[in-house]
């Protein structure tokens, strides 16, 4: 878990330093429902604090998490910047391939950049490629 937190710190710092107008939001996919911990903000204190408060428990719904992340992107302050979702996945993705294709199609249609992944433990390679190929 510590390596995922370090990766999240590095990504958020790099994004915030690359352009002063960038904002970063943090969410957790753990548990029954995805949870938005910090809506897109430029306050690094809030971002760092929320990264270290993420807990690992239960399963995850990958498709639901991506959809909640997309909703958070839609309601951000600065609409002129590019949209990107960076996912740090540490659990097997067990969602239905049909659902993953649908979510990936929605992201592509609405101009969200291809998601990046850091995979910590074994992942289901039978379902996730469906998400990559549509994006």
Backbone bond lengths (Angstrom), bond angles and torsions (degrees), N, CA, C in turn:
res aa  C-N    CA-C-N  psi(-1)  N-CA   C-N-CA  omega(-1)  CA-C   N-CA-C  phi
1 X - - - 1.453 - - 1.524 111.09 -
2 X 1.320 115.38 -34.30 1.451 119.20 -179.04 1.534 111.81 -64.76
3 X 1.327 116.94 -35.26 1.467 119.85 179.13 1.532 110.65 -68.00
4 X 1.335 117.03 -35.60 1.469 120.21 177.23 1.522 109.76 -67.47
5 X 1.338 117.86 -39.63 1.462 121.03 177.45 1.527 110.92 -63.76
6 X 1.332 116.70 -41.60 1.466 120.09 177.67 1.531 111.17 -62.72
7 X 1.320 116.54 -42.04 1.467 120.27 178.33 1.526 110.61 -63.40
8 X 1.330 117.04 -41.98 1.467 120.38 178.38 1.525 110.71 -63.78
9 X 1.336 117.42 -39.97 1.467 120.67 176.08 1.516 111.51 -60.19
10 X 1.341 116.52 -46.15 1.464 120.74 -178.97 1.529 111.87 -62.97
11 X 1.324 116.62 -45.14 1.468 120.32 -178.95 1.522 110.79 -64.85
12 X 1.330 116.98 -45.48 1.462 119.38 -178.03 1.528 111.18 -67.08
13 X 1.337 117.95 -39.89 1.470 120.28 176.46 1.522 111.47 -62.61
14 X 1.322 116.66 -44.38 1.467 120.22 -179.34 1.523 111.00 -62.35
15 X 1.330 117.11 -42.64 1.468 120.57 179.86 1.522 111.51 -65.42
16 X 1.336 116.56 -41.82 1.463 120.14 -177.60 1.533 111.42 -69.70
17 X 1.325 117.84 -34.02 1.456 120.96 -178.38 1.520 112.93 -82.23
18 X 1.325 117.73 -20.14 1.463 119.63 -177.45 1.523 112.60 -73.25
19 X 1.323 117.45 -29.91 1.460 121.28 -179.64 1.525 108.21 -155.10
20 X 1.334 118.44 128.90 1.470 120.01 -177.44 1.529 114.07 -65.56
21 X 1.324 117.67 -16.56 1.464 120.30 -179.66 1.526 112.86 -90.04
22 X 1.331 118.05 -5.07 1.465 121.13 179.57 1.525 111.01 -67.97
23 X 1.323 115.23 147.75 1.458 121.54 173.06 1.527 108.58 -128.21
24 X 1.322 115.36 152.37 1.459 121.78 -178.70 1.525 108.05 -130.41
25 X 1.316 116.70 136.53 1.459 122.50 174.61 1.513 109.19 -120.08
26 X 1.326 116.97 153.34 1.460 122.30 -178.39 1.528 108.79 -125.20
27 X 1.328 115.48 133.38 1.459 119.55 174.42 1.521 110.25 -139.82
28 X 1.324 114.93 160.17 1.458 121.79 179.44 1.521 108.86 -118.98
29 X 1.329 116.60 134.65 1.457 121.63 178.05 1.525 111.44 -95.61
30 X 1.336 118.15 -2.38 1.460 121.73 -176.28 1.520 111.17 -70.80
31 X 1.317 115.05 147.75 1.459 120.23 176.76 1.513 112.58 93.16
32 X 1.325 114.86 -163.55 1.460 120.32 -176.78 1.525 112.78 -70.97
33 X 1.326 116.69 -42.12 1.469 121.10 -177.52 1.519 110.37 -126.25
34 X 1.340 117.90 146.56 1.461 120.07 173.36 1.525 109.50 -64.70
35 X 1.321 116.57 145.19 1.457 120.94 -176.37 1.521 109.84 -128.79
36 X 1.322 116.36 125.83 1.456 122.20 175.91 1.517 107.69 -82.26
37 X 1.332 117.61 111.40 1.458 121.66 -177.35 1.518 111.46 -82.90
38 X 1.326 117.28 -41.47 1.464 122.54 177.05 1.512 107.65 -139.77
39 X 1.318 116.62 123.30 1.461 119.20 175.70 1.524 108.25 -70.05
40 X 1.328 118.33 160.84 1.468 119.91 -175.64 1.527 112.49 -51.49
41 X 1.333 115.45 120.23 1.454 122.62 -176.34 1.524 109.66 -143.31
42 X 1.321 116.33 166.04 1.463 120.64 175.20 1.532 111.46 -108.61
43 X 1.313 118.12 8.95 1.458 123.80 179.18 1.535 109.70 -85.67
44 X 1.330 116.47 104.11 1.466 120.80 -176.82 1.526 112.58 -65.14
45 X 1.333 117.68 -27.37 1.459 120.41 177.76 1.522 111.70 -62.92
46 X 1.326 116.79 -45.89 1.468 121.45 177.87 1.526 110.92 -63.28
47 X 1.320 115.62 -41.29 1.464 120.56 -178.03 1.524 111.03 -64.20
48 X 1.328 117.28 -49.86 1.463 121.26 -179.27 1.525 111.27 -63.09
49 X 1.328 116.21 -40.82 1.460 120.16 179.66 1.522 111.00 -62.65
50 X 1.323 117.46 -43.52 1.467 120.24 -177.92 1.526 111.64 -70.15
51 X 1.326 117.93 -33.25 1.470 120.82 178.30 1.532 110.12 -61.76
52 X 1.320 116.63 -40.39 1.462 119.88 -177.43 1.526 112.94 -81.29
53 X 1.333 117.79 -8.82 1.465 120.88 177.02 1.530 112.90 -94.76
54 X 1.329 118.32 -4.07 1.465 121.21 -179.82 1.519 109.01 -67.54
55 X 1.325 115.87 132.08 1.463 121.52 179.59 1.527 109.61 -116.06
56 X 1.330 115.84 146.51 1.464 120.89 176.49 1.523 108.47 -96.65
57 X 1.339 116.58 120.89 1.450 121.22 175.49 1.517 108.65 -163.24
58 X 1.315 116.18 152.40 1.462 121.77 175.92 1.518 113.39 63.77
59 X 1.318 114.19 -167.77 1.459 120.90 178.04 1.518 110.52 -93.30
60 X 1.322 115.75 -170.94 1.458 118.87 177.28 1.515 109.64 -142.88
61 X 1.315 114.63 151.55 1.454 121.05 172.94 1.518 107.18 -110.70
62 X 1.310 116.07 102.51 1.460 122.01 -175.74 1.525 111.31 -60.59
63 X 1.322 117.27 -48.40 1.469 121.21 -176.67 1.521 111.14 -64.09
64 X 1.322 117.75 -43.27 1.466 120.46 178.35 1.521 111.08 -62.88
65 X 1.329 116.90 -40.23 1.458 120.92 179.06 1.513 112.90 -63.01
66 X 1.324 116.43 -42.11 1.468 120.01 178.81 1.528 110.13 -66.10
67 X 1.316 117.78 -37.43 1.462 120.49 179.03 1.531 111.29 -67.42
68 X 1.332 118.08 -39.42 1.462 120.84 176.89 1.527 110.05 -66.45
69 X 1.325 117.49 -39.52 1.461 120.79 176.96 1.530 110.68 -62.05
70 X 1.326 116.89 -39.42 1.460 120.63 178.26 1.536 110.70 -65.40
71 X 1.329 117.56 -40.02 1.467 119.93 177.04 1.523 111.49 -63.01
72 X 1.342 116.94 -39.08 1.466 120.23 176.73 1.524 110.44 -63.99
73 X 1.341 117.38 -36.57 1.465 120.74 177.09 1.521 111.86 -65.73
74 X 1.317 116.70 -38.11 1.460 120.58 -179.04 1.526 112.05 -64.66
75 X 1.320 117.25 -29.51 1.464 121.08 -174.87 1.526 112.64 -105.59
76 X 1.311 117.55 29.64 1.461 120.09 178.84 1.526 110.09 -83.32
77 X 1.330 116.62 164.05 1.471 121.82 -177.21 1.522 112.40 -69.30
78 X 1.323 117.01 -55.85 1.457 121.44 -174.82 1.527 109.46 -92.31
79 X 1.315 116.58 102.45 1.471 120.82 -176.71 1.533 112.75 -82.02
80 X 1.335 117.64 -7.28 1.465 120.43 -176.02 1.528 112.84 -79.21
81 X 1.318 117.93 -26.21 1.463 120.74 -178.04 1.520 112.00 -73.79
82 X 1.327 115.39 164.73 1.455 120.29 178.33 1.521 111.72 -71.48
83 X 1.308 115.80 157.56 1.458 121.93 179.90 1.519 109.39 -106.25
84 X 1.323 115.94 129.39 1.466 120.56 179.23 1.520 108.71 -145.83
85 X 1.311 115.51 137.79 1.458 121.94 174.56 1.522 106.88 -115.21
86 X 1.327 116.13 121.93 1.462 121.46 177.12 1.517 106.58 -110.57
87 X 1.323 116.31 120.96 1.460 121.80 -177.08 1.517 110.01 -111.81
88 X 1.320 116.23 127.01 1.454 121.76 174.26 1.522 106.21 -106.40
89 X 1.317 116.82 102.19 1.463 122.71 -172.19 1.517 109.55 -99.12
90 X 1.333 116.44 128.95 1.449 120.35 178.45 1.525 112.58 -124.95
91 X 1.325 117.35 15.20 1.466 122.28 -178.66 1.515 109.29 -134.57
92 X 1.319 116.84 158.98 1.468 118.75 175.02 1.524 110.81 -65.31
93 X 1.316 116.87 139.02 1.464 122.10 177.36 1.519 107.23 -91.60
94 X 1.322 116.22 115.95 1.455 120.89 -174.74 1.518 112.24 -115.10
95 X 1.325 117.29 17.66 1.467 120.65 -179.88 1.519 110.76 -73.75
96 X 1.306 115.27 157.91 1.455 123.93 179.32 1.533 109.71 -67.02
97 X 1.343 118.96 134.06 1.465 121.03 179.24 1.532 113.10 -56.56
98 X 1.318 117.06 -34.41 1.459 120.68 179.71 1.534 110.85 -63.86
99 X 1.326 116.95 -40.15 1.461 122.08 178.35 1.521 110.63 -67.21
100 X 1.332 116.97 -41.31 1.464 120.45 179.22 1.523 111.22 -63.17
101 X 1.338 117.36 -40.42 1.465 120.47 177.68 1.522 111.04 -62.91
102 X 1.314 116.45 -40.43 1.461 121.40 -179.61 1.530 110.84 -63.76
103 X 1.327 117.15 -47.13 1.469 121.32 -179.74 1.522 110.69 -65.17
104 X 1.326 117.66 -42.32 1.464 120.91 178.98 1.525 110.66 -63.39
105 X 1.329 117.82 -38.38 1.462 121.03 177.31 1.513 111.98 -63.59
106 X 1.331 117.51 -39.33 1.471 121.38 177.79 1.521 110.36 -63.99
107 X 1.328 117.19 -43.26 1.467 120.34 179.38 1.527 111.14 -63.41
108 X 1.325 116.24 -45.04 1.464 119.91 -179.24 1.519 110.88 -63.62
109 X 1.320 117.15 -41.82 1.461 121.79 -178.31 1.523 111.46 -64.01
110 X 1.330 117.51 -32.38 1.460 121.54 -176.37 1.519 113.90 -97.97
111 X 1.322 117.62 11.40 1.462 121.39 171.35 1.515 115.73 78.01
112 X 1.310 118.56 22.92 1.458 121.27 176.66 1.523 107.48 -82.92
113 X 1.349 116.46 130.92 1.462 120.35 -179.43 1.515 110.68 -63.04
114 X 1.327 114.87 155.67 1.459 120.29 -178.76 1.523 110.12 -57.48
115 X 1.310 116.56 134.68 1.462 118.55 179.83 1.518 111.90 -70.56
116 X 1.316 115.75 149.20 1.455 122.14 175.50 1.517 108.19 -105.35
117 X 1.319 116.99 149.54 1.455 120.35 -175.92 1.510 111.12 -130.14
118 X 1.298 116.07 142.74 1.451 123.05 167.54 1.514 105.37 -121.65
119 X 1.307 117.60 110.74 1.451 121.16 -173.23 1.519 108.77 -100.47
120 X 1.332 116.07 120.22 1.457 120.94 -174.69 1.520 112.27 -90.23
121 X 1.324 117.82 -46.47 1.460 120.31 -179.95 1.514 109.73 -125.37
122 X 1.333 115.88 174.35 1.465 120.24 -173.06 1.521 111.75 -52.61
123 X 1.317 114.67 141.55 1.455 121.90 -174.45 1.518 108.46 -128.99
124 X 1.287 116.31 153.74 1.459 120.34 -178.00 1.529 109.25 -75.05
125 X 1.315 116.80 104.49 1.470 120.13 -178.46 1.520 112.14 -79.31
126 X 1.317 117.85 2.45 1.457 119.08 176.87 1.522 111.71 -87.61
127 X 1.343 118.57 -25.36 1.466 120.01 -177.23 1.514 113.32 -105.70
128 X 1.321 118.90 -37.89 1.461 120.85 -173.46 1.521 114.79 -64.55
129 X 1.329 120.83 -34.96 1.470 119.03 177.58 1.522 113.17 -58.42
130 X 1.324 118.66 -26.64 1.458 120.76 177.01 1.525 110.69 -62.59
131 X 1.332 116.59 -33.68 1.470 120.95 178.54 1.520 110.22 -72.54
132 X 1.345 117.65 -43.08 1.458 121.39 -178.90 1.523 112.54 -65.03
133 X 1.313 118.24 -43.53 1.449 120.72 -174.14 1.523 112.64 -67.62
134 X 1.323 117.71 -30.45 1.470 119.39 178.95 1.517 109.84 -76.70
135 X 1.353 117.56 -37.48 1.467 119.97 178.07 1.504 108.39 -68.35
